[in-house]
Each structure stands twice: as structure tokens, then as C-alpha cells.
Amino acid sequence: MSASQSNAPEGILCSKTHEWALEEDNVITIGLTDLIIEHLGDIVFVELPEVGSEFAKNEVFATIESVKAASEIYMPIGGKVVEVNEELINSPELMNEDVWEKGWLIKIESNTFQEDSLGLLEYEDYKEEAVL
């Protein structure tokens, strides 16, 4: 399944820099949207932070490389990394296969989710406003 064929989970929030955040049970999963992955093409390398790292909203926390470009990834929500998607290190193409289930980047705990999420868009609004 290509990224464009996948359906965003309910409740997903997206940033204008193409990151998504989904809060479940006080843990926020963060990844990149299907639109930006489709735009970037095949992902060939992913560099993720270590568990325990803390980042503020809009701070760079990861980098990815595609066949087209290298890109910095920004935190849509500030918080502490509690899990990284280790599978992406050896299989970055998972981001192209399924950005929502297999291609997520990190999971964080955040004390600022309510405040930080105010500037994020619901997925349908993001799709309409996205500038690639």
C-alpha cells in the first residue's frame, strides 16, 4: 500500500511542516504525513533521537533522507521520547508503505500537549492547506 492509499487515523493532528501527532493514553505518537512522504519519494535513511531525549515544540528531533532530499523533522508537540521506531533504522522504506501504523517515528510523553496542539490542524484541514 502506498502512503497516498492509507487512511489517517481519527484524531490525528498535523503541523504545517508535515509532522503528525496522535495522542492515546497520554502517549503521543509522532510521524510524517502521507502527503510529504509521497512528495519526498522513497525514504532511504532515518536518524532518530535516543529514548529519554527531550525536545521543545518546533525543535528538530530527527532527519530523514529520500531519493530526492535530506529533511529535518520538527517536533509538533514538546515532550520526552519514550520510544523510537527501531524498525525504521534498518527498514526506512516502512515510511513509504504505511506512515500511520508502521512508519511512525517516535512516541513521547508531554506535559504541554493541550497547549502545543492548539496550532495543529485536523488531517482534512491539513490536506487542504498543505504546501509541498
Rosetta constraint file for C-alpha pairs under 8 A:
AtomPair CA 1 CA 5 HARMONIC 6.23 0.50
AtomPair CA 1 CA 6 HARMONIC 7.07 0.50
AtomPair CA 1 CA 97 HARMONIC 5.61 0.50
AtomPair CA 1 CA 98 HARMONIC 6.92 0.50
AtomPair CA 2 CA 6 HARMONIC 6.91 0.50
AtomPair CA 2 CA 96 HARMONIC 6.22 0.50
AtomPair CA 2 CA 97 HARMONIC 5.27 0.50
AtomPair CA 2 CA 98 HARMONIC 6.85 0.50
AtomPair CA 3 CA 34 HARMONIC 4.93 0.50
AtomPair CA 3 CA 35 HARMONIC 7.53 0.50
AtomPair CA 3 CA 37 HARMONIC 6.99 0.50
AtomPair CA 3 CA 38 HARMONIC 6.34 0.50
AtomPair CA 3 CA 95 HARMONIC 7.80 0.50
AtomPair CA 3 CA 96 HARMONIC 5.61 0.50
AtomPair CA 3 CA 97 HARMONIC 5.89 0.50
AtomPair CA 3 CA 98 HARMONIC 5.66 0.50
AtomPair CA 3 CA 99 HARMONIC 6.27 0.50
AtomPair CA 4 CA 34 HARMONIC 5.81 0.50
AtomPair CA 4 CA 35 HARMONIC 6.84 0.50
AtomPair CA 4 CA 38 HARMONIC 6.79 0.50
AtomPair CA 6 CA 34 HARMONIC 7.70 0.50
AtomPair CA 6 CA 98 HARMONIC 6.77 0.50
AtomPair CA 6 CA 99 HARMONIC 7.88 0.50
AtomPair CA 6 CA 100 HARMONIC 7.81 0.50
AtomPair CA 8 CA 12 HARMONIC 6.90 0.50
AtomPair CA 8 CA 100 HARMONIC 6.67 0.50
AtomPair CA 8 CA 123 HARMONIC 7.28 0.50
AtomPair CA 9 CA 100 HARMONIC 7.29 0.50
AtomPair CA 11 CA 22 HARMONIC 6.45 0.50
AtomPair CA 11 CA 23 HARMONIC 7.82 0.50
AtomPair CA 11 CA 122 HARMONIC 7.35 0.50
AtomPair CA 12 CA 20 HARMONIC 6.53 0.50
AtomPair CA 12 CA 21 HARMONIC 5.84 0.50
AtomPair CA 12 CA 22 HARMONIC 4.91 0.50
AtomPair CA 12 CA 23 HARMONIC 7.88 0.50
AtomPair CA 12 CA 122 HARMONIC 6.37 0.50
AtomPair CA 12 CA 123 HARMONIC 6.22 0.50
AtomPair CA 13 CA 20 HARMONIC 5.48 0.50
AtomPair CA 13 CA 21 HARMONIC 5.26 0.50
AtomPair CA 13 CA 22 HARMONIC 6.42 0.50
AtomPair CA 13 CA 117 HARMONIC 7.56 0.50
AtomPair CA 13 CA 120 HARMONIC 5.74 0.50
AtomPair CA 13 CA 121 HARMONIC 5.37 0.50
AtomPair CA 13 CA 122 HARMONIC 4.86 0.50
AtomPair CA 13 CA 123 HARMONIC 6.00 0.50
AtomPair CA 14 CA 18 HARMONIC 6.33 0.50
AtomPair CA 14 CA 19 HARMONIC 5.66 0.50
AtomPair CA 14 CA 20 HARMONIC 4.28 0.50
AtomPair CA 14 CA 21 HARMONIC 6.36 0.50
AtomPair CA 14 CA 33 HARMONIC 7.61 0.50
AtomPair CA 14 CA 76 HARMONIC 7.65 0.50
AtomPair CA 14 CA 120 HARMONIC 5.36 0.50
AtomPair CA 14 CA 121 HARMONIC 5.05 0.50
AtomPair CA 14 CA 122 HARMONIC 6.19 0.50
AtomPair CA 14 CA 123 HARMONIC 6.08 0.50
AtomPair CA 14 CA 126 HARMONIC 6.29 0.50
AtomPair CA 15 CA 19 HARMONIC 5.36 0.50
AtomPair CA 15 CA 20 HARMONIC 6.33 0.50
AtomPair CA 15 CA 76 HARMONIC 6.10 0.50
AtomPair CA 15 CA 119 HARMONIC 7.49 0.50
AtomPair CA 15 CA 120 HARMONIC 5.03 0.50
AtomPair CA 15 CA 121 HARMONIC 6.29 0.50
AtomPair CA 15 CA 126 HARMONIC 7.53 0.50
AtomPair CA 16 CA 120 HARMONIC 7.52 0.50
AtomPair CA 16 CA 121 HARMONIC 7.89 0.50
AtomPair CA 16 CA 126 HARMONIC 7.25 0.50
AtomPair CA 16 CA 130 HARMONIC 6.54 0.50
AtomPair CA 16 CA 131 HARMONIC 7.80 0.50
AtomPair CA 17 CA 74 HARMONIC 7.37 0.50
AtomPair CA 18 CA 32 HARMONIC 5.86 0.50
AtomPair CA 18 CA 33 HARMONIC 5.59 0.50
AtomPair CA 18 CA 35 HARMONIC 7.81 0.50
AtomPair CA 18 CA 36 HARMONIC 6.25 0.50
AtomPair CA 18 CA 130 HARMONIC 7.75 0.50
AtomPair CA 19 CA 30 HARMONIC 6.91 0.50
AtomPair CA 19 CA 31 HARMONIC 5.61 0.50
AtomPair CA 19 CA 32 HARMONIC 4.40 0.50
AtomPair CA 19 CA 33 HARMONIC 5.85 0.50
AtomPair CA 19 CA 73 HARMONIC 7.40 0.50
AtomPair CA 19 CA 74 HARMONIC 7.14 0.50
AtomPair CA 19 CA 75 HARMONIC 7.51 0.50
AtomPair CA 19 CA 76 HARMONIC 6.34 0.50
AtomPair CA 20 CA 30 HARMONIC 5.53 0.50
AtomPair CA 20 CA 31 HARMONIC 5.29 0.50
AtomPair CA 20 CA 32 HARMONIC 5.69 0.50
AtomPair CA 20 CA 33 HARMONIC 6.05 0.50
AtomPair CA 20 CA 76 HARMONIC 7.02 0.50
AtomPair CA 21 CA 28 HARMONIC 6.19 0.50
AtomPair CA 21 CA 29 HARMONIC 5.56 0.50
AtomPair CA 21 CA 30 HARMONIC 4.61 0.50
AtomPair CA 21 CA 31 HARMONIC 6.75 0.50
AtomPair CA 21 CA 76 HARMONIC 6.85 0.50
AtomPair CA 21 CA 77 HARMONIC 7.49 0.50
AtomPair CA 22 CA 28 HARMONIC 5.33 0.50
AtomPair CA 22 CA 29 HARMONIC 5.23 0.50
AtomPair CA 22 CA 30 HARMONIC 6.69 0.50
AtomPair CA 23 CA 27 HARMONIC 5.65 0.50
AtomPair CA 23 CA 28 HARMONIC 4.25 0.50
AtomPair CA 23 CA 29 HARMONIC 6.47 0.50
AtomPair CA 24 CA 28 HARMONIC 6.26 0.50
AtomPair CA 24 CA 29 HARMONIC 7.97 0.50
AtomPair CA 26 CA 109 HARMONIC 6.55 0.50
AtomPair CA 26 CA 110 HARMONIC 7.61 0.50
AtomPair CA 27 CA 107 HARMONIC 6.46 0.50
AtomPair CA 27 CA 108 HARMONIC 5.71 0.50
AtomPair CA 27 CA 109 HARMONIC 5.14 0.50
AtomPair CA 27 CA 110 HARMONIC 7.46 0.50
AtomPair CA 28 CA 107 HARMONIC 5.42 0.50
AtomPair CA 28 CA 108 HARMONIC 5.20 0.50
AtomPair CA 28 CA 109 HARMONIC 6.28 0.50
AtomPair CA 28 CA 110 HARMONIC 7.48 0.50
AtomPair CA 29 CA 104 HARMONIC 6.94 0.50
AtomPair CA 29 CA 105 HARMONIC 7.55 0.50
AtomPair CA 29 CA 106 HARMONIC 5.93 0.50
AtomPair CA 29 CA 107 HARMONIC 4.32 0.50
AtomPair CA 29 CA 108 HARMONIC 6.50 0.50
AtomPair CA 30 CA 76 HARMONIC 7.86 0.50
AtomPair CA 30 CA 104 HARMONIC 5.98 0.50
AtomPair CA 30 CA 105 HARMONIC 5.77 0.50
AtomPair CA 30 CA 106 HARMONIC 5.41 0.50
AtomPair CA 30 CA 107 HARMONIC 6.07 0.50
AtomPair CA 30 CA 108 HARMONIC 7.83 0.50
AtomPair CA 31 CA 99 HARMONIC 7.00 0.50
AtomPair CA 31 CA 100 HARMONIC 7.41 0.50
AtomPair CA 31 CA 103 HARMONIC 6.97 0.50
AtomPair CA 31 CA 104 HARMONIC 4.40 0.50
AtomPair CA 31 CA 105 HARMONIC 4.91 0.50
AtomPair CA 31 CA 106 HARMONIC 6.98 0.50
AtomPair CA 32 CA 36 HARMONIC 6.92 0.50
AtomPair CA 32 CA 37 HARMONIC 6.92 0.50
AtomPair CA 32 CA 99 HARMONIC 6.72 0.50
AtomPair CA 32 CA 104 HARMONIC 7.17 0.50
AtomPair CA 32 CA 105 HARMONIC 7.76 0.50
AtomPair CA 33 CA 37 HARMONIC 6.40 0.50
AtomPair CA 33 CA 99 HARMONIC 6.63 0.50
AtomPair CA 34 CA 38 HARMONIC 6.01 0.50
AtomPair CA 34 CA 99 HARMONIC 6.08 0.50
AtomPair CA 35 CA 39 HARMONIC 6.21 0.50
AtomPair CA 35 CA 127 HARMONIC 7.79 0.50
AtomPair CA 36 CA 40 HARMONIC 6.04 0.50
AtomPair CA 36 CA 132 HARMONIC 6.92 0.50
AtomPair CA 37 CA 41 HARMONIC 6.12 0.50
AtomPair CA 37 CA 42 HARMONIC 7.75 0.50
AtomPair CA 37 CA 43 HARMONIC 7.76 0.50
AtomPair CA 37 CA 95 HARMONIC 7.29 0.50
AtomPair CA 37 CA 96 HARMONIC 6.46 0.50
AtomPair CA 37 CA 99 HARMONIC 8.00 0.50
AtomPair CA 38 CA 96 HARMONIC 7.38 0.50
AtomPair CA 39 CA 132 HARMONIC 7.23 0.50
AtomPair CA 40 CA 66 HARMONIC 6.01 0.50
AtomPair CA 40 CA 67 HARMONIC 7.30 0.50
AtomPair CA 40 CA 68 HARMONIC 5.99 0.50
AtomPair CA 40 CA 69 HARMONIC 7.01 0.50
AtomPair CA 41 CA 66 HARMONIC 6.08 0.50
AtomPair CA 41 CA 67 HARMONIC 6.20 0.50
AtomPair CA 41 CA 68 HARMONIC 6.67 0.50
AtomPair CA 41 CA 96 HARMONIC 7.74 0.50
AtomPair CA 42 CA 66 HARMONIC 5.36 0.50
AtomPair CA 42 CA 67 HARMONIC 5.70 0.50
AtomPair CA 42 CA 93 HARMONIC 6.60 0.50
AtomPair CA 42 CA 96 HARMONIC 6.41 0.50
AtomPair CA 43 CA 64 HARMONIC 7.13 0.50
AtomPair CA 43 CA 65 HARMONIC 5.88 0.50
AtomPair CA 43 CA 66 HARMONIC 4.11 0.50
AtomPair CA 43 CA 67 HARMONIC 6.58 0.50
AtomPair CA 43 CA 92 HARMONIC 5.76 0.50
AtomPair CA 43 CA 93 HARMONIC 5.45 0.50
AtomPair CA 43 CA 95 HARMONIC 6.88 0.50
AtomPair CA 43 CA 96 HARMONIC 6.74 0.50
AtomPair CA 44 CA 64 HARMONIC 7.69 0.50
AtomPair CA 44 CA 65 HARMONIC 5.72 0.50
AtomPair CA 44 CA 66 HARMONIC 5.24 0.50
AtomPair CA 44 CA 67 HARMONIC 6.80 0.50
AtomPair CA 44 CA 92 HARMONIC 5.68 0.50
AtomPair CA 44 CA 93 HARMONIC 6.54 0.50
AtomPair CA 45 CA 64 HARMONIC 5.54 0.50
AtomPair CA 45 CA 65 HARMONIC 5.00 0.50
AtomPair CA 45 CA 66 HARMONIC 6.92 0.50
AtomPair CA 45 CA 89 HARMONIC 7.11 0.50
AtomPair CA 45 CA 92 HARMONIC 5.74 0.50
AtomPair CA 46 CA 62 HARMONIC 7.53 0.50
AtomPair CA 46 CA 63 HARMONIC 6.01 0.50
AtomPair CA 46 CA 64 HARMONIC 4.44 0.50
AtomPair CA 46 CA 65 HARMONIC 6.51 0.50
AtomPair CA 46 CA 88 HARMONIC 6.52 0.50
AtomPair CA 46 CA 89 HARMONIC 5.87 0.50
AtomPair CA 46 CA 92 HARMONIC 6.11 0.50
AtomPair CA 47 CA 62 HARMONIC 5.55 0.50
AtomPair CA 47 CA 63 HARMONIC 5.21 0.50
AtomPair CA 47 CA 64 HARMONIC 6.19 0.50
AtomPair CA 47 CA 89 HARMONIC 7.10 0.50
AtomPair CA 48 CA 61 HARMONIC 7.04 0.50
AtomPair CA 48 CA 62 HARMONIC 4.91 0.50
AtomPair CA 48 CA 63 HARMONIC 6.96 0.50
AtomPair CA 48 CA 84 HARMONIC 7.02 0.50
AtomPair CA 48 CA 105 HARMONIC 7.27 0.50
AtomPair CA 48 CA 106 HARMONIC 7.79 0.50
AtomPair CA 49 CA 53 HARMONIC 6.67 0.50
AtomPair CA 49 CA 61 HARMONIC 6.26 0.50
AtomPair CA 49 CA 62 HARMONIC 6.30 0.50
AtomPair CA 49 CA 81 HARMONIC 7.79 0.50
AtomPair CA 49 CA 84 HARMONIC 7.45 0.50
AtomPair CA 50 CA 81 HARMONIC 7.24 0.50
AtomPair CA 50 CA 84 HARMONIC 7.32 0.50
AtomPair CA 51 CA 80 HARMONIC 7.87 0.50
AtomPair CA 51 CA 81 HARMONIC 5.03 0.50
AtomPair CA 51 CA 82 HARMONIC 5.29 0.50
AtomPair CA 51 CA 83 HARMONIC 5.74 0.50
AtomPair CA 51 CA 84 HARMONIC 6.68 0.50
AtomPair CA 52 CA 80 HARMONIC 5.98 0.50
AtomPair CA 52 CA 81 HARMONIC 5.18 0.50
AtomPair CA 52 CA 82 HARMONIC 6.11 0.50
AtomPair CA 53 CA 80 HARMONIC 5.72 0.50
AtomPair CA 53 CA 81 HARMONIC 5.45 0.50
AtomPair CA 54 CA 78 HARMONIC 7.67 0.50
AtomPair CA 54 CA 79 HARMONIC 5.64 0.50
AtomPair CA 54 CA 80 HARMONIC 4.27 0.50
AtomPair CA 54 CA 81 HARMONIC 6.22 0.50
AtomPair CA 55 CA 59 HARMONIC 6.14 0.50
AtomPair CA 55 CA 60 HARMONIC 7.91 0.50
AtomPair CA 55 CA 61 HARMONIC 6.96 0.50
AtomPair CA 55 CA 75 HARMONIC 7.08 0.50
AtomPair CA 55 CA 78 HARMONIC 5.51 0.50
AtomPair CA 55 CA 79 HARMONIC 5.60 0.50
AtomPair CA 55 CA 80 HARMONIC 6.50 0.50
AtomPair CA 56 CA 75 HARMONIC 6.88 0.50
AtomPair CA 56 CA 77 HARMONIC 7.13 0.50
AtomPair CA 56 CA 78 HARMONIC 4.17 0.50
AtomPair CA 56 CA 79 HARMONIC 6.43 0.50
AtomPair CA 57 CA 74 HARMONIC 7.53 0.50
AtomPair CA 57 CA 75 HARMONIC 5.03 0.50
AtomPair CA 57 CA 76 HARMONIC 5.53 0.50
AtomPair CA 57 CA 77 HARMONIC 4.84 0.50
AtomPair CA 57 CA 78 HARMONIC 4.20 0.50
AtomPair CA 57 CA 79 HARMONIC 7.81 0.50
AtomPair CA 57 CA 116 HARMONIC 6.89 0.50
AtomPair CA 58 CA 74 HARMONIC 5.08 0.50
AtomPair CA 58 CA 75 HARMONIC 4.82 0.50
AtomPair CA 58 CA 76 HARMONIC 5.96 0.50
AtomPair CA 58 CA 77 HARMONIC 7.50 0.50
AtomPair CA 58 CA 78 HARMONIC 7.72 0.50
AtomPair CA 59 CA 74 HARMONIC 5.29 0.50
AtomPair CA 59 CA 75 HARMONIC 5.49 0.50
AtomPair CA 60 CA 72 HARMONIC 6.25 0.50
AtomPair CA 60 CA 73 HARMONIC 5.48 0.50
AtomPair CA 60 CA 74 HARMONIC 4.36 0.50
AtomPair CA 60 CA 75 HARMONIC 6.30 0.50
AtomPair CA 61 CA 72 HARMONIC 7.68 0.50
AtomPair CA 61 CA 73 HARMONIC 6.00 0.50
AtomPair CA 61 CA 74 HARMONIC 5.88 0.50
AtomPair CA 61 CA 75 HARMONIC 6.37 0.50
AtomPair CA 62 CA 72 HARMONIC 6.06 0.50
AtomPair CA 62 CA 73 HARMONIC 5.09 0.50
AtomPair CA 62 CA 74 HARMONIC 7.26 0.50
AtomPair CA 63 CA 70 HARMONIC 7.08 0.50
AtomPair CA 63 CA 71 HARMONIC 5.60 0.50
AtomPair CA 63 CA 72 HARMONIC 4.53 0.50
AtomPair CA 63 CA 73 HARMONIC 5.61 0.50
AtomPair CA 64 CA 70 HARMONIC 5.73 0.50
AtomPair CA 64 CA 71 HARMONIC 5.40 0.50
AtomPair CA 64 CA 72 HARMONIC 6.64 0.50
AtomPair CA 64 CA 73 HARMONIC 7.50 0.50
AtomPair CA 65 CA 69 HARMONIC 5.77 0.50
AtomPair CA 65 CA 70 HARMONIC 4.16 0.50
AtomPair CA 65 CA 71 HARMONIC 6.22 0.50
AtomPair CA 66 CA 70 HARMONIC 6.22 0.50
AtomPair CA 76 CA 116 HARMONIC 7.38 0.50
AtomPair CA 76 CA 117 HARMONIC 7.57 0.50
AtomPair CA 76 CA 120 HARMONIC 7.63 0.50
AtomPair CA 77 CA 110 HARMONIC 7.38 0.50
AtomPair CA 77 CA 112 HARMONIC 7.32 0.50
AtomPair CA 77 CA 113 HARMONIC 6.14 0.50
AtomPair CA 77 CA 116 HARMONIC 5.40 0.50
AtomPair CA 77 CA 117 HARMONIC 6.58 0.50
AtomPair CA 78 CA 110 HARMONIC 6.18 0.50
AtomPair CA 78 CA 111 HARMONIC 7.95 0.50
AtomPair CA 78 CA 112 HARMONIC 6.47 0.50
AtomPair CA 78 CA 113 HARMONIC 7.25 0.50
AtomPair CA 78 CA 116 HARMONIC 7.01 0.50
AtomPair CA 79 CA 108 HARMONIC 5.75 0.50
AtomPair CA 79 CA 109 HARMONIC 5.47 0.50
AtomPair CA 79 CA 110 HARMONIC 4.28 0.50
AtomPair CA 79 CA 111 HARMONIC 6.90 0.50
AtomPair CA 79 CA 112 HARMONIC 7.39 0.50
AtomPair CA 80 CA 108 HARMONIC 5.16 0.50
AtomPair CA 80 CA 109 HARMONIC 5.36 0.50
AtomPair CA 80 CA 110 HARMONIC 6.47 0.50
AtomPair CA 81 CA 106 HARMONIC 6.74 0.50
AtomPair CA 81 CA 107 HARMONIC 5.89 0.50
AtomPair CA 81 CA 108 HARMONIC 4.36 0.50
AtomPair CA 81 CA 109 HARMONIC 6.67 0.50
AtomPair CA 82 CA 106 HARMONIC 7.68 0.50
AtomPair CA 82 CA 107 HARMONIC 5.70 0.50
AtomPair CA 82 CA 108 HARMONIC 5.16 0.50
AtomPair CA 82 CA 109 HARMONIC 6.70 0.50
AtomPair CA 83 CA 106 HARMONIC 5.70 0.50
AtomPair CA 83 CA 107 HARMONIC 5.04 0.50
AtomPair CA 83 CA 108 HARMONIC 6.91 0.50
AtomPair CA 84 CA 105 HARMONIC 6.11 0.50
AtomPair CA 84 CA 106 HARMONIC 4.38 0.50
AtomPair CA 84 CA 107 HARMONIC 6.32 0.50
AtomPair CA 85 CA 89 HARMONIC 7.80 0.50
AtomPair CA 85 CA 103 HARMONIC 7.78 0.50
AtomPair CA 85 CA 104 HARMONIC 6.60 0.50
AtomPair CA 85 CA 105 HARMONIC 5.39 0.50
AtomPair CA 85 CA 106 HARMONIC 5.92 0.50
AtomPair CA 86 CA 90 HARMONIC 7.72 0.50
AtomPair CA 87 CA 91 HARMONIC 5.82 0.50
AtomPair CA 87 CA 92 HARMONIC 7.55 0.50
AtomPair CA 88 CA 92 HARMONIC 4.38 0.50
AtomPair CA 88 CA 93 HARMONIC 7.43 0.50
AtomPair CA 88 CA 94 HARMONIC 6.56 0.50
AtomPair CA 88 CA 95 HARMONIC 7.62 0.50
AtomPair CA 88 CA 103 HARMONIC 7.11 0.50
AtomPair CA 88 CA 105 HARMONIC 7.74 0.50
AtomPair CA 92 CA 96 HARMONIC 7.94 0.50
AtomPair CA 92 CA 103 HARMONIC 7.91 0.50
AtomPair CA 93 CA 97 HARMONIC 6.54 0.50
AtomPair CA 94 CA 98 HARMONIC 6.14 0.50
AtomPair CA 94 CA 99 HARMONIC 7.34 0.50
AtomPair CA 94 CA 102 HARMONIC 5.92 0.50
AtomPair CA 94 CA 103 HARMONIC 5.16 0.50
AtomPair CA 95 CA 99 HARMONIC 4.93 0.50
AtomPair CA 95 CA 102 HARMONIC 6.81 0.50
AtomPair CA 95 CA 103 HARMONIC 4.00 0.50
AtomPair CA 95 CA 104 HARMONIC 7.24 0.50
AtomPair CA 96 CA 103 HARMONIC 7.36 0.50
AtomPair CA 97 CA 102 HARMONIC 7.60 0.50
AtomPair CA 97 CA 103 HARMONIC 7.42 0.50
AtomPair CA 98 CA 102 HARMONIC 5.44 0.50
AtomPair CA 98 CA 103 HARMONIC 5.58 0.50
AtomPair CA 99 CA 103 HARMONIC 4.23 0.50
AtomPair CA 99 CA 104 HARMONIC 5.98 0.50
AtomPair CA 100 CA 104 HARMONIC 6.05 0.50
AtomPair CA 112 CA 116 HARMONIC 5.77 0.50
AtomPair CA 113 CA 117 HARMONIC 5.67 0.50
AtomPair CA 114 CA 118 HARMONIC 6.78 0.50
AtomPair CA 116 CA 120 HARMONIC 7.85 0.50
AtomPair CA 121 CA 125 HARMONIC 5.94 0.50
AtomPair CA 121 CA 126 HARMONIC 5.52 0.50
AtomPair CA 122 CA 126 HARMONIC 6.10 0.50
AtomPair CA 123 CA 127 HARMONIC 6.17 0.50
AtomPair CA 124 CA 128 HARMONIC 6.55 0.50
AtomPair CA 125 CA 129 HARMONIC 6.21 0.50
AtomPair CA 126 CA 130 HARMONIC 5.51 0.50
